[in-house]
Amino acid sequence: MAEATKGLSSKERIKKPRNLMPLHPAELRILSWTEVPIGYSREQAMDEAIRCIQCKKPECVPACPVGIDIPAFIKLVEAGDIAGAAGKIRETNFLPAACGRVCPQDKQCEAVCIVGKKNDPVGIGNLERYVADYEREHKLDRTPVIPPPTGKRVAIIGAGPAGLTCAYELRTRGHEITVFEAFHRGGGVMVYGIPRFRLPLEVIDEDLKLLEDMGVEFVYNMVIGKILTIEDLLEKEGFDAVFIGTGAGLPKMLGIPGENLNGVYSANEYLTRIYLMNANEFPRASTPLYQGKKMAVIGAGNTAMDVLRTGKRLGADVTCYYRRSHEEAPARTEELEHAEQEFIDFKWLSSPVEFIGDERYFVKAIKCEVMRLSEPDESGRRKPLPTGEYFIDEVDTVVFSLGCEVNPVIPSMTPGLRVNKWGVVMVDHTTYHTSKKGVFAGGDVVTGGSTVILAMGQAKQAAGYVHEYLMGQFNYELNISTDPNAPGVQWEGRFAKGKR
């Protein structure tokens, strides 16, 4: 095939139709937890790779938070060198199998694909998934060369995407790494927040095993901020630096009547009970979960799609309520399409105002106000406006999926660690160093709820500066005035190259 495609012009490549990802039929997949996409065959992957025109200035690379050389790995797939493609991806991405499945490629690399200006964009995510699965199934060696020990020790708080990425990057620089995790296993949101029909557990476990094989130590059931503090890690346990990668696990609610009724959950609790604690297998598993037959999910992001599709698999009639329209739904295009295929109802322009309970204080109905959209503002966003019209639906389970905030445990127990008014940990926008010397942070803990790949990108960048800090290559001036109202990655720190 490689020989046959050498003479294809860019125009001929652009005209080729995209290879759609094969899926299990919707009527069968809602009856099991089997992964929905089947995956490309070798022939489909190589044929999809042909569609890449190998741009001289590829916009997809800077659009990738971890900087994968996308044209290079796709070119290797086209040539049939799948092992080479796997090695190319691993130069910059520690979690390719997960990223190929859950990254919002439609809003990142594929959104800027030049082919996508005249046709469907190249299936970058599908190709990444194919390459990573090939690597795992053929047991290719993934272990990097570890340099001689530096004598420096780093504590990583949180075994989610940010913490695992930072651990990998720092271990490949020769540092001794210990990861502290509050739960009884690693993986973070990839385990407790993303369903198995999107991301199989064996994919995550392979990456955890890789870190263990590299010599990374994991300490589970350890709540930093309660059992040990960051100051304990630095002063008593002998760590030279700390990276906070605890994510954002504090759910947002609406503050409307009836939120405390039985049968009303946050998405965090609902998904964690099922995917970390196996509540769907009660009583074989010890964690119970009340699951009714008429389920309402509030929100239309990726997590909302996960809740909707999980509820369907547990036998409920499921309805999504969202105060904006289908066009404004923040979920990945693919996830929204899969939910629609799986016989889930959507009530757009519907804003809950009250949950109504029965005599046992169980939720029995949801009251919503019908909304309308304003004209687009300067950002192009259309605001939902009330109409004064209401409706009531019978429900017996409600799940909020409105995003998350940073858990306050670590900030509240760490003197000198600055947060903004939303509780987000404030960091220097270049180095990800916090206001406490030797302490870095990245991922959702500094952005609020975001994506796996963005958390990885921040952790990867932070790891480079943690390394420089450990090796005495710069010093921080921490007595800097900051704006406590600043959003996101927040404050303008100063760091000087040279000895500490």
MIBAZA-835436 format. One record per residue (C-alpha): residue in one letter; z, y, x. Coordinates in steps of 0.25 Angstrom, whole numbers, plus 5000, padded with zeros to 4 digits. Layout:
! MIBAZA-835436
AZYX/...
This chain:
! MIBAZA-835436
M500050005000/A500350105011/E498950085017/A498350105003/T499050235001/K498850305015/G497650375010/L498250424997/S498150584996/S499350664991/K498650684978/E498450534976/R499850514979/I500350624969/K499450564958/K500150424959/P501050404947/R502550384950/N503150244950/L504150244939/M505450174942/P505450044934/L506650034924/H507349924916/P507049934901/A508050034894/E508349934883/L508849834894/R509549924904/I510449984894/L511049844893/S511449834907/W511849904920/T510649864928/E510049974936/V508950044927/P507850074937/I507249944943/G506750014955/Y505350024962/S504649904968/R504149914982/E502749934976/Q503250044967/A504050114978/M502850114988/D501850164977/E502850274973/A502950314988/I501450334988/R501650454979/C502450534990/I501450634996/Q502350655009/C502450805007/K502450885020/K503650965015/P504350865005/E505250934996/C505950804992/V506650795005/P507450925004/A507650894989/C508450774993/P509950804995/V510050705007/G508650735013/I507950605012/D506550605019/I505850565006/P504450575010/A504750485022/F505450375015/I504350375004/K503350365014/L504050235020/V504050175006/E502550205004/A502350125017/G503250015012/D504250035023/I505450035013/A506450005024/G505950125031/A506150205019/A507550165017/G507850205031/K507250345029/I508050365016/R509350325023/E509150425034/T509650525024/N510150455012/F511350355012/L511250324997/P509750304994/A509850194983/A510850274975/C510050404977/G508750334973/R509450304960/V510250424956/C509750544963/P509050654954/Q507750644962/D507050714950/K507850834953/Q507850824968/C506750754977/E505850714966/A505950854960/V505250914971/C504250804975/I502850864977/V502250744970/G503050784957/K502350914956/K501050844951/N501650704947/D502950634946/P503750644959/V503850534969/G504950434965/I505850474977/G507150414970/N506450284966/L505950264980/E507250294986/R507950194977/Y506850094981/V507050104996/A508550104995/D508549974986/Y507549914996/E508449945007/R509649885000/E508949754995/H508349725008/K509649755015/L509049855025/D510049905036/R510550035031/T511750055041/P511550175050/V511950175065/I513350235066/P513550315078/P514850305087/P516150345080/T516450495081/G517950475079/K517850565067/R518350515053/V517850575040/A518550545026/I517550545014/I518150565001/G517350494990/A516350374991/G515250434982/P513850484986/A514350604995/G515550535001/L514650405005/T513550495010/C514550575019/A515150445024/Y513850385028/E513350515035/L514650535043/R514750385046/T513350385052/R513850495061/G514950405067/H516150455059/E517250365053/I517150385038/T518150345027/V517750365012/F518850385002/E518550344988/A519450364976/F518750244968/H518850104972/R517350094977/G516350194983/G515150254977/G515650374969/V514850424958/M513750314961/V514750214957/Y515550274946/G514550374940/I513150314941/P512850184933/R512450054939/F511150064931/R510850184940/L511450144953/P511850004955/L513249974962/E512649894973/V511850014978/I513050094980/D513849974986/E512749954997/D512950105002/L514450085002/K514349965010/L513450035020/L514450135022/E515550025024/D514649955034/M514450095042/G516050095043/V516350195032/E517750165027/F518050175011/V519350195006/Y519350174990/N520450214980/M520750334988/V520950464981/I520850584991/G521650694986/K522750604980/I522950484989/L522550565002/T522150705003/I521050765012/E522050825021/D522650685022/L521250635027/L521150745037/E522550755042/K523250615040/E522050515040/G521350575052/F519950615046/D519150715053/A518350765040/V518350735025/F517150735016/I517450755001/G516450684992/T517250654980/G516150694970/A516450764956/G517150674947/L517850764937/P517150764924/K516750884916/M517050894901/L516650994890/G518051024886/I517751004871/P518650944860/G518750794860/E518550764875/N519850694876/L519450594865/N519450444869/G517950404872/V517650534879/Y517350514894/S516850594906/A515650524913/N516450504925/E517450414918/Y516450344910/L515550304921/T516650284931/R517350184922/I516050104920/Y515450104934/L516650114943/M517650034934/N516749944926/A517249994913/N515949934906/E516549794909/F517849814903/P518749724902/R518249654914/A518349784921/S519749854919/T519249994916/P518950014901/L517950104895/Y517850144880/Q516350144877/G515950174862/K514650154855/K514150304853/M514250374866/A514050524869/V513750574883/I513850724886/G512850774897/A511550744902/G511650724917/N511450604926/T512950554923/A512750574908/M511450484909/D512350384916/V513450384905/L512350384894/R511650254900/T513050194903/G513550214889/K512250144884/R512450024892/L513850014887/G513250004873/A513450144867/D512450234859/V512350354869/T512050494867/C511950604877/Y512350744873/Y511850864881/R511951014878/R510551034884/S509150974882/H508550854889/E507750944898/E509051004904/A509750864906/P510250854920/A510050704922/R509050644931/T507750624923/E507750474926/E509150464921/L508850534908/E507650454906/H508450324907/A509450374898/E508450404887/Q507750274889/E509050204887/F509150244872/I510150354874/D510250474865/F510250624869/K510750734861/W510250864869/L510751004866/S512050944861/S513450994867/P514750924863/V515751014857/E516850914852/F517150764853/I517750714840/G518850594840/D519350494830/E520750464826/R520950384839/Y520450494848/F519150424851/V517850514851/K517050484839/A516050604839/I515450714847/K515150854841/C514050934848/E513351064847/V511851074847/M511351164858/R510151244861/L509551284875/S509451434879/E508251484887/P508251454902/D509151544910/E508851584924/S509051454930/G508151384919/R509351324913/R509451324897/K510851334892/P511351254880/L511751354869/P512551314856/T511851314842/G513051294833/E512551164828/Y513351034830/F513250884828/I514250774829/D513950634834/E514750504833/V515150454847/D516250364853/T516150394868/V515850524875/V515550544890/F515450674896/S514450694907/L514550844911/G514650834926/C515850824935/E516750914943/V517550894956/N518750814956/P519950904960/V520750804967/I520350824981/P520150984980/S521550994974/M522250914984/T521550974996/P522051115000/G520951205006/L519851134999/R519051234991/V518451214978/N517751304968/K518051334954/W517451204949/G518251124959/V517051094968/V517451074983/M516851194991/V516051165003/D515251245013/H513751235008/T513251185021/T514251095027/Y515051045015/H516351075022/T517451115012/S518451225014/K519451125021/K519151095036/G518550955038/V518250925024/F516850915018/A516350885004/G515050854997/G514450804984/D514950824970/V516250874975/V515551004980/T514451014970/G515150954957/G514350834951/S513050824957/T512150704962/V512350584972/I511250644981/L511750784982/A513150734985/M512450644996/G511650765001/Q512950845003/A513750735009/K512650715019/Q512650855023/A514150865023/A514150745032/G513350815043/Y514350935043/V515550835043/H514950775056/E514850905062/Y516250945059/L516750815064/M516050825077/G516550975079/Q515151035078/F515651155069/N516851215063/Y517051275049/E517651405045/L518451375033/N519051505029/I517951555020/S518051625007/T517351544996/D516951574982/P517751474973/N516651494962/A515551444970/P514851324965/G514251204972/V514251194987/Q515051314989/W515551395000/E514951465013/G515651405024/R515451435039/F515351335050/A515151355064/K514451255074/G515251225086/K516551155089/R517751155079/
